[in-house]
Structures are given as C-alpha cells and as structure tokens.
Amino acid sequence: MLPRQTALNIILAPLVLLVAALLVKTWIANKEPPPSRKPPQIIPKVVVIESSPAQHTPTISSFGNVQAYQQTQVASQVAGRILTVDPNFQVGYSVALDEILLTLDPADYLAAIENQKAALATANKTLAEEESRSRIALQDWVDSGRHPADAPPFTLRKPQLAAATADVASASAALTKAELDLQRTQVRAPFAAIVQERTASPGNVITPGTILGGLIDRSRVEVRLPLTPEQVQQLALPLAFVAEDPKLSATLTTPSQPGKSWAATIKRTEPSTDTSNQVVFVVADVAKPFDDPASFLPVGAFVSATLDAQPITEVHRLPESSLVDDSYVWILTTENILRKQPVTRLLSESGFFLAKITDPITEPPLRIATRPLHSFSDGDTAEALDPRPPKGPRKKK
C-alpha cells in the first residue's frame, strides 16, 4: 500500500491544477480589453501645377535635306584652247554674276569677224548695184511710154534686188554670230554662286558643250519637308498657284553645326501627295545661307525643322505624366480634395499635351497633379507640394 502522504499528493495535485486553471480563466474573462487605437491617417503629398485656359501655338517637327535652289554645269558654247582661269573659279569659292570664269584663245574668232565684215561689205556693194540697175530699168520702161505697173518683175530686176537684200541680211547675221562667238570665248557665271566643281585648266582644248565645272546659287537654298495629314491640318500652308505672301516660317537646325539655327520661309506646297505614305511636301526657303562663314548651311546637310502651327485658344498645356488612361487628370481642390477631371486631348509636343476642359470641376486656375498615384480615389484628401525645386541652404555670412 502507498504511504498516506503519497496518496494525498496524488489526490490533491489534479485539484490544485483545476483550481489554478479556473482562476486563470476567470481572470482572463474579467480582464478589460485594451483600448482600440485608430491608425494614423496617411495624407498623400502630390506635386501640382496651376493651369488656366489660354492660347497656345503648338510646334510641328519635320526634317529634310538641303537642296540647291539653282545649280548648273558650266560649259563652253564654242571651241578653243583655254588661256586663263579666274582665281575665284575654285571649289568652295564665290563668284559674282557675269564674272569671267575662264577665257579661250580669241584669235580664230577675231579672224572670223574680219572675214564677215568683208562679206558684209561685198553684199552691201552688190545691193547698191542692184538698186541702181533696178532704178535704171524702171526709168527705161517709163521712157518707152509704158506704164510701170505693166513691167515684168524680172525686167525691173526685182528678184536680183531681193537676192542682194537677203545677202546683206545673211552677211550681217554672220557678222553678229562671229561677234557673239568672240564674246563666248569668255565663259561667265550665270548667277552669283559657289563653285561646286571645276574640271578646266589652262591649256585644255575644248569643244562646244564641254563641262568645265559646276555652280550652286549662293542667294538661297531649299529644303523639302514632309508633313503628315494630321500636321497639315494644323498649318496654314501656302499654295504655289495662289498669289499671296507666304506667312509660315520654320527654324532649321543641323547636327553638323550644333548651336546654330537658320530662319526659313515656307514658300510653296507641292501639289502631289506621296502615294507610299500619304505625306505632303512643303518647300522651305533659306535666304543667304553662305553669307556667314561661321554658320553656313551646306547643300546636302540633314536638317530638323520646327514650324509654328495655327494658335489654339482656350486650351491647357499639361505634362504628359498628368494624364491618366488618356481621358482624365486629377485636380486638387482648394479644400485639398482630389477630384477626377475629364479632358479632351488635342495633340502632344515635347513631353506636354494640349487639352480642352469643357466643364471644369473648380474655377481656374486648376491645380493639377503632375504625377498621380494609382491609389488615388475620388474624394481623397491630399497635400499639395511646390513644383519648384527647393533652394539650397543659405550660405553663412
């Protein structure tokens, strides 16, 4: 048999545990719950810009290559040996209108002029003789008692007189041609130009039509700019067949000369559309592109063009980052409440877009969130931040 104390311990231990459990349960049940604490409200901070409807002039971008307004190949109209070449007739040099580029040996043409003078003198002598014979024949016919109107033409030597007159005209024309050939021994520039090419040298013997070099008009150059149908709708394009002063301008830049720009005028619109991509070409004119040696615009250079479109009134110019789902923006009211504002997007340019707002939620200027969060909900509270960058710390005096 177990000792009495051991039996008592075995009986009392479960009772103690049971009583302890009941006491803990009663304490837990009677314990007051901790006071509930509401989480602090997180107010998002958002950068806003103020926008009011105004008139904006959007810009349109295009590109093209510089083309010569006029260019020609210099050729001789007569044959001969080149005596001299003008020092300015070198590639890259400028030549003036009617400047003598080169001179041919004029000896043969001087001789031809003297020969034609002699031929003209002979023809004039023959004509004078025939005129005298014609007068004598007419006088003899009248003295014979016959009426002049009855005289046959051959009797009055009219055919001989006509032939002598024609010989004088032919000899005079031949003399003019000889004198013109003498002038053509001096090859002149047809317009003020930049020399693009030269193949002539003193001593060369050339024939009519021999190419001696190439010239580019220095007074102006042109650029063909392609425009999409959407861009065309935003521009007041000039038409070549309508007599009006062009009012559309463009600014040209080229990567070959950073920091330089050229003013161009849109002179005309080409009457046909490119069938492959339906673009329309306009022609921009740049005056005096070679006058400034520090920023000349070479022919063949690739250029970017910026054109001012027609002004649009009562629109907002907003950053692209503010537009949500291409249909609305978030507006922060004066009470710092977020509201959805539907907008109508018109066009984009350089990270911004122009939009119409027909029924604004608040009175302008509208405070528009530039980078709205996906968690925004209509009616939320937000705090506006200054879009300007913070200033650096003040320097201690």
C-alpha positions as a printed Julia matrix, in Angstrom:
397×3 Matrix{Float64}:
   0.0     0.0      0.0
   1.14    3.54    -0.76
   2.02    5.73     2.12
  -0.73    8.06     3.27
   1.15   11.26     2.27
   1.78    9.99    -1.26
  -1.84    9.1     -1.76
  -2.86   12.52    -0.55
  -0.49   14.22    -3.01
  -1.87   12.18    -5.89
  -5.4    13.22    -4.99
  -4.7    16.92    -4.33
  -2.43   17.66    -7.37
  -5.22   17.49   -10.0
  -7.44   19.57    -7.74
  -4.77   22.27    -7.47
  -4.26   22.33   -11.22
  -8.01   22.52   -11.81
  -8.43   25.37    -9.35
  -5.49   27.24   -10.94
  -6.95   26.82   -14.4
 -10.31   28.1    -13.21
  -8.67   31.13   -11.62
  -6.71   31.97   -14.81
  -9.82   31.56   -16.94
 -11.79   33.78   -14.59
  -9.02   36.43   -14.67
  -8.85   36.41   -18.42
 -12.61   36.63   -18.73
 -12.79   39.57   -16.36
  -9.79   41.4    -17.86
 -10.7    44.67   -19.61
  -9.79   44.72   -23.3
  -7.08   47.21   -24.31
  -8.34   50.49   -25.71
  -8.66   50.44   -29.53
  -6.26   52.74   -31.41
  -7.09   54.06   -34.83
  -4.16   54.02   -37.3
  -2.97   57.5    -38.2
  -4.42   58.82   -41.46
  -1.81   58.96   -44.19
  -2.31   62.03   -46.39
  -0.54   61.67   -49.74
   1.6    64.53   -50.94
   1.33   65.4    -54.59
   3.1    67.89   -56.85
   0.59   70.13   -58.6
   0.76   72.83   -61.21
  -1.71   75.64   -61.72
  -3.25   75.82   -65.16
  -5.68   78.25   -66.77
  -7.1    78.11   -70.28
  -5.05   80.2    -72.68
  -3.99   80.49   -76.3
  -1.12   78.22   -77.27
   0.83   77.92   -80.5
   1.91   74.29   -80.92
   5.04   73.4    -82.82
   5.38   70.79   -85.56
   8.6    68.93   -86.3
   9.83   67.71   -89.66
  13.12   67.03   -91.39
  14.81   67.1    -94.79
  17.99   67.66   -96.75
  19.25   70.98   -98.03
  18.95   71.35  -101.79
  20.32   74.0   -104.11
  17.75   76.48  -105.34
  19.63   76.69  -108.66
  22.64   74.77  -109.82
  24.21   74.44  -113.22
  27.1    72.87  -115.05
  29.38   75.4   -116.69
  30.04   74.54  -120.33
  31.56   76.32  -123.32
  29.45   77.23  -126.34
  32.5    77.5   -128.62
  35.67   75.53  -129.21
  39.19   76.63  -128.42
  42.17   76.45  -126.12
  41.8    77.74  -122.54
  44.12   80.68  -121.98
  43.31   81.74  -118.41
  41.23   80.54  -115.47
  39.91   83.03  -112.91
  41.41   82.56  -109.4
  37.9    82.51  -107.92
  36.93   79.59  -110.15
  37.93   77.11  -107.43
  35.82   74.68  -105.44
  34.28   76.46  -102.45
  34.99   79.98  -103.73
  32.32   82.55  -104.55
  31.81   84.08  -107.96
  29.64   87.06  -108.85
  27.03   87.38  -111.55
  28.71   87.71  -115.01
  32.16   87.19  -113.53
  34.58   85.78  -116.13
  35.43   82.22  -115.09
  37.83   81.4   -117.92
  38.97   82.77  -121.3
  39.56   80.92  -124.57
  42.03   81.88  -127.29
  40.13   84.51  -129.35
  42.43   84.56  -132.44
  40.22   82.39  -134.67
  37.14   84.4   -133.75
  38.8    87.74  -134.41
  39.7    86.47  -137.86
  36.17   85.27  -138.43
  34.85   88.73  -137.59
  37.1    90.37  -140.17
  36.0    87.83  -142.81
  32.36   88.52  -142.06
  32.94   92.26  -142.22
  34.41   91.79  -145.69
  31.47   89.61  -146.74
  29.03   92.22  -145.44
  30.81   94.98  -147.34
  30.64   92.93  -150.54
  26.95   92.22  -150.01
  26.24   95.91  -149.42
  28.13   96.76  -152.65
  26.11   94.2   -154.61
  22.87   95.51  -153.12
  23.75   99.1   -154.08
  24.49   97.99  -157.65
  21.2    96.11  -157.94
  19.28   99.08  -156.57
  20.89  101.31  -159.22
  20.15   98.82  -162.04
  16.54   98.49  -160.84
  16.05  102.27  -160.99
  17.59  102.46  -164.49
  15.36   99.61  -165.74
  12.27  101.32  -164.38
  13.24  104.63  -165.98
  13.81  102.93  -169.38
  10.41  101.27  -169.17
   8.66  104.58  -168.45
  10.6   106.39  -171.18
   9.31  103.84  -173.68
   5.79  105.06  -172.98
   4.62  102.1   -170.98
   3.01  102.14  -167.59
   5.28  100.98  -164.68
   2.61   98.58  -163.44
   2.88   96.63  -166.68
   6.62   95.95  -166.27
   7.55   92.32  -165.51
   9.41   91.86  -162.16
  12.43   90.4   -163.87
  12.66   93.42  -166.2
  12.79   95.73  -163.17
  15.37   93.34  -161.6
  13.21   92.77  -158.53
  14.38   89.16  -157.99
  18.04   90.27  -158.22
  17.31   93.11  -155.79
  15.63   90.71  -153.31
  18.58   88.31  -153.52
  21.06   91.13  -152.9
  18.99   92.33  -149.91
  18.93   88.79  -148.5
  22.7    88.51  -148.97
  23.19   91.67  -146.92
  20.95   90.33  -144.14
  22.78   86.99  -144.17
  26.2    88.66  -144.05
  25.03   90.92  -141.22
  23.74   87.93  -139.26
  27.01   86.08  -139.84
  28.94   89.07  -138.51
  26.7    89.2   -135.45
  27.29   85.47  -134.93
  31.03   85.93  -135.22
  30.99   88.78  -132.71
  28.83   86.65  -130.38
  31.29   83.75  -130.68
  34.08   86.13  -129.71
  32.13   87.12  -126.6
  31.6    83.44  -125.8
  35.33   82.89  -125.56
  34.84   84.43  -122.12
  32.81   81.95  -120.05
  30.84   83.87  -117.41
  28.91   82.93  -114.27
  25.14   82.94  -114.97
  24.36   83.93  -111.35
  26.09   84.67  -108.06
  27.26   81.25  -106.98
  29.53   78.97  -105.0
  31.85   76.83  -107.12
  30.97   73.18  -106.53
  33.26   71.63  -109.13
  35.96   72.63  -111.61
  37.49   70.49  -114.34
  39.02   73.19  -116.56
  42.71   74.11  -116.6
  44.79   76.46  -118.75
  45.93   74.76  -121.94
  42.94   72.43  -122.26
  41.48   72.33  -125.76
  37.72   72.08  -125.51
  34.78   71.66  -127.85
  31.29   73.16  -127.58
  29.4    71.55  -124.71
  32.49   70.51  -122.73
  31.69   70.56  -118.98
  34.08   72.92  -117.22
  32.67   72.91  -113.68
  29.56   73.24  -111.51
  27.95   76.18  -109.69
  25.41   76.43  -106.86
  23.27   79.53  -106.39
  24.5    81.3   -103.27
  21.46   83.54  -102.8
  19.21   80.82  -101.36
  18.72   77.1   -100.71
  15.62   74.97  -100.29
  14.51   72.12   -98.03
  11.64   69.73   -98.83
   9.8    68.95   -95.58
   7.34   66.04   -95.33
   4.14   66.6    -93.34
   1.55   64.06   -92.25
  -2.16   64.72   -92.83
  -2.55   65.48   -89.11
   0.22   68.07   -89.29
  -1.21   69.63   -92.43
  -4.5    70.28   -90.61
  -2.65   72.37   -88.04
  -0.91   74.62   -90.57
  -1.99   77.36   -92.94
   0.02   76.12   -95.9
   0.81   78.38   -98.87
  -0.07   77.15  -102.35
   2.24   77.74  -105.28
  -0.66   78.54  -107.62
  -2.19   81.18  -105.32
  -0.62   84.64  -105.47
  -0.11   85.5   -101.81
   2.71   86.42   -99.5
   3.93   83.41   -97.5
   3.3    83.79   -93.77
   4.5    80.43   -92.49
   8.04   80.23   -91.16
  10.32   77.49   -89.83
  13.51   77.18   -87.82
  16.18   74.81   -89.12
  18.98   73.11   -87.19
  21.58   70.57   -88.25
  23.68   68.17   -86.17
  26.74   69.1    -88.22
  26.71   72.58   -86.65
  25.42   72.36   -83.05
  24.02   75.53   -81.6
  23.35   77.13   -85.0
  19.93   77.79   -86.47
  18.53   79.3    -89.65
  15.24   81.06   -90.32
  13.31   79.68   -93.27
  10.12   80.68   -95.04
   7.63   78.14   -96.36
   7.28   79.31   -99.95
   5.02   76.69  -101.51
   3.26   73.38  -101.16
   3.89   70.67  -103.72
   0.63   69.76  -105.5
   1.04   65.96  -105.24
   0.95   63.56  -102.28
   3.41   60.71  -101.79
   1.38   57.6   -102.6
   3.5    55.35  -100.36
   2.87   57.17   -97.07
   0.41   59.98   -97.95
   2.71   62.76   -96.76
   2.6    66.24   -98.27
   5.82   68.1    -99.05
   6.3    71.79   -98.41
   9.36   73.73   -99.57
  11.22   75.91   -97.09
  13.41   78.69   -98.47
  16.56   79.9    -96.66
  17.96   83.22   -97.86
  21.72   83.91   -97.96
  22.81   80.58   -96.45
  26.51   81.11   -97.25
  26.97   84.72   -96.16
  28.06   83.94   -92.6
  31.29   81.91   -92.75
  30.82   80.8    -89.14
  27.43   79.2    -89.77
  26.89   78.49   -93.44
  24.27   75.91   -94.39
  25.84   73.47   -96.86
  23.9    71.79   -99.63
  23.11   68.16   -98.78
  23.08   68.7    -94.99
  20.38   66.92   -92.97
  18.27   69.43   -91.04
  15.49   69.31   -88.48
  12.69   71.82   -88.89
  10.32   73.32   -86.34
   7.18   75.05   -87.6
   4.66   77.13   -85.66
   1.16   75.73   -86.12
  -2.03   77.76   -86.01
  -2.79   79.07   -82.49
  -5.38   77.17   -80.42
  -7.46   79.12   -77.95
  -8.88   78.13   -74.55
  -6.65   75.1    -74.02
  -4.48   73.81   -71.18
  -0.85   72.83   -71.69
  -0.17   69.97   -69.29
   2.66   67.46   -68.74
   2.13   64.02   -70.26
   2.67   62.43   -66.83
  -0.53   64.01   -65.51
  -2.82   62.24   -68.0
  -4.48   59.03   -66.79
  -5.94   56.5    -69.25
  -5.78   59.2    -71.93
  -9.04   60.58   -70.6
  -8.73   62.42   -67.28
  -6.47   64.2    -64.81
  -6.57   64.59   -61.04
  -7.45   68.02   -59.68
  -6.75   69.13   -56.11
  -9.46   71.5    -54.99
  -8.92   74.47   -52.72
 -10.13   72.23   -49.88
  -7.32   69.76   -50.78
  -9.79   67.16   -52.08
  -8.84   65.03   -55.1
 -11.32   65.05   -57.98
 -11.3    63.41   -61.41
 -11.4    65.91   -64.25
 -12.25   64.59   -67.77
 -10.18   66.2    -70.54
 -10.08   66.04   -74.32
  -6.55   65.56   -75.6
  -5.79   67.55   -78.76
  -2.11   66.96   -79.52
   1.26   66.28   -77.91
   4.57   68.11   -78.1
   7.86   67.69   -76.23
   6.52   65.92   -73.14
   3.37   68.07   -72.91
  -0.09   67.84   -74.38
  -2.79   70.37   -75.18
  -6.21   69.6    -73.77
  -9.7    71.06   -73.74
 -11.62   71.07   -70.47
 -15.25   71.84   -71.18
 -16.77   71.6    -67.67
 -14.06   72.22   -65.08
 -14.84   70.95   -61.58
 -13.39   74.09   -60.0
 -12.78   77.61   -61.09
  -9.42   78.26   -62.81
  -6.61   78.19   -62.18
  -6.88   74.41   -61.81
  -4.42   72.66   -59.52
  -3.5    69.53   -61.49
  -1.43   66.65   -60.13
   1.61   66.13   -62.32
   2.32   62.53   -61.21
  -0.89   61.0    -59.8
  -0.72   57.75   -57.8
  -2.63   54.6    -58.73
  -4.1    54.59   -55.23
  -5.91   57.91   -55.71
  -9.66   57.8    -55.18
 -12.2    60.49   -55.84
 -12.76   62.42   -52.64
  -9.41   61.59   -51.01
  -7.51   64.27   -49.15
  -4.06   65.23   -50.39
  -1.41   67.79   -49.68
  -0.04   70.0    -52.45
   3.69   70.37   -52.93
   5.5    73.22   -54.6
   6.62   72.03   -58.06
   9.65   74.27   -57.92
  12.87   72.61   -56.7
  13.89   73.54   -53.14
  16.57   76.12   -52.75
  19.92   75.11   -51.32
  20.98   76.01   -47.8
  21.77   79.62   -47.21
  25.4    80.48   -47.04
  26.57   81.72   -43.69
  27.86   85.22   -43.73
